[in-house]
Amino acid sequence: MNIRKIIHIDMDAFYASVEQRDNEALRGKPVVVGGSPDRRGVVAAASYEARKYGVRSAMSSAMAIKRCPGLIFVKPRFDVYKSVSGQIRDIFYEYTDLVEPLSLDEAFLDVTENKMNIVKATRIALEIRQKIRQSTSLTASAGVAPNKFLAKIASDINKPDGLAIITPDQAEAFIELLPIGKFFGIGKATEKRMTGLGIHSGADLKTWSEPDLVRHFGKAGLFYYQISRGMDERPVKPDRIRKSVGAENTFDTDVNDVVWMKNYLSELAVEVARRLKKAGAKGRTVTVKVKYHDFETVTRSVTLDHYTGDEVEIGSCSTALIESTQAGIRPVRLLGITLSNLDLDESAPKSGKQLTFRF
């Protein structure tokens, strides 16, 4: 059996931490990055001080301020976050070219074979966290494991500023004891359905057959069957040639309000337009991605007769497209917007080969 060494790095309250780093008056205060309550804003990120009050990303700003009346709202500075993210990614590439960014603040790294010829993945994770702190004055948490699923869970165990390791011989026992609500990929709605079926832990989930899980949860049932056994063969995929520009977000809790979702897509369109401008690109095809609570994912697209990078037009197309989905009828855990058919041609970025090594 080939055993890989995977690290998941997750910055701690990234956007909010950057704002607190750059503004001493915000340090130690409950801070939210996002739109203000009077404009039906949405929380993009919350500091740990705000999270103590139950404030979470994707929450409406109005609800956030009800939970924490002293909440401080800060407008997002995506250009700064992107710059800091670039610094962090440069550190990753010191060790491996097999880097799969999930967003500005988190990424998977395959260090099975690495540029430093370091045997222990744990040492690499420690070094990366130290270098991030030295170069950015920010903290990161890391998970080390033999696959992406376990590494992702591990990075959340000792947050903030923590490190957790799940070795291959620990994986089975770890998963069996893990509460269903802690499984990466199982949201609140699915957790409720599972507990209703008597599934409260990994050990409970493992007793179910693949056909039974598929019957109850559709295609996601296969995923649940595999992760209950610690099975995740997905490789770490480095960046490919850019064929699209987009942005998406997975919400802490499933969303049912279509009006809220349309407002969120309008705000997301602003970020997509900013990224297009940064890339010097425009696109013709607007695609909205919707992932429902049960992990079924659908996309809806429209191709324009012209190239666009306009945030209003992107937002208008996106809010129209979501009407052709079951958003609102079915709870939604993720929304995204992508522009493709770009008017640019980029060369391929870094790549590397993947070998196996003793964990």
Secondary structure, 3 states (H helix, E strand, C coil): CCCCCEEEEEECCHHHHHHHHHCHHHCCCCEEEECCHHHCCEEEEECHHHHCCCCCCCCEHHHHHHHCCCCEEECCCHHHHHHHHHHHHHHHHCCCCCEEEEECCEEEEECCCCCCCCCCHHHHHHHHHHHHHHHHCCCEEEEEECCHHHHHHHHHHCCCCCEEECCHHHHHHHHHHCEHHHCCCCCHHHHHHHHHCCCCEHHHHHCCCHHHHHHHHCCHHHHHHHHCCCCCCCCCCCCCCCCEEEEEEEEEEEECCHHHHHHHHHHHHHHHHHHHHHHCCCEEEEEEEEEECCCCEEEEEEEEEEEECCHHHHHHHHHHHHHHCCECCECEEEEEEEEEEECCCCCCCCCCCCCCCCC
